[in-house]
Amino acid sequence: MKKLLAAALCAVLAVGTIAGCGSKDNNDTGNEGGSEGSSAKTAKVIDVDLTEEEYAFGVDKTQPELLEQVNAFIGKIKEDGTLDEICDKYFGGGDPTPVESAELDASKDQLVVATNAAFEPFEYMEGDKYVGIDMEIAALLAEELGQELVIQNMDFDAVCLSVGQQKCDIAMAGLTVSEDRKEYVTFSESYYQASQRLIVPSDDTSFDDLTDADSIAAALAELDSSVKIGVQQGTTGNSYVEGSEDLGFPGLEATCQTYKNGSLAVQDMLNGNIDYVIIDAAPAAAITESINEMQ
């Protein structure tokens, strides 16, 4: 979708270089950061998409009417430019709109959203408020439906499960569409084109001359189990390293080290405990920028 480090990182707004997410290519890149001449270790994102994915919202299977409403709403915000305006706040240096969650109350007409608020710029925390692309969409969706918004923050790998168990109405957590997740939810129409990116220490030049996904995949496939790659648990990056027949990933021989969120993985890499990190492109850019500014 927490440790004090993750909370601190989430307070720093990611500034990307792309505008509009309705039809964008994910060219998010991290910078090496740090002051010139500084000895602090920093991270960089390899500017190549390892995968091509689609994000969608996961709707409770027992609520087909809600699915129709969500799909109609996605179509509306794409057509009228609202989706691009929201994305521009996070990728173009605008001012995000914090979102408040009401308390869960079964006696009220509420839209209960499952998320993992450690996935900047899609969902993260600023104090006790939720911020991010998905959270702003959730607030507008609840308003469109005339319902009170309730946000349930949980571990990422519990998000779809909670909807499948009818504990929440919809999962909004930067979800890549996959057959495995369809066991628990019905996916809405896609609203965002995503990809996975590789994060490495800034002084690592192993991948600098590789310019396409196949060459990077080949280099990663040559790594043995002594190499550790960090991922956020339950994400597509996790599947990329461990392998997934569902998503068509053969997996790597490198050791997969899972974390609650990508920020912890990148910090652990800079601490020398793992070698690389694989995570979604937009969070990769946000995380590396935030951490590099703190080094």
Helices and strands as residue ranges (DSSP letters): H 4-10, E 43-45, E 53-60, H 64-79, H 82-91, E 110-115, E 124-126, E 129-131, H 133-145, E 148-153, G 156-158, H 159-164, E 170-176, G 181-183, E 185-187, E 192-194, E 196-201, H 213-221, E 228-232, H 236-242, E 255-259, H 262-270, E 276-280, H 281-294
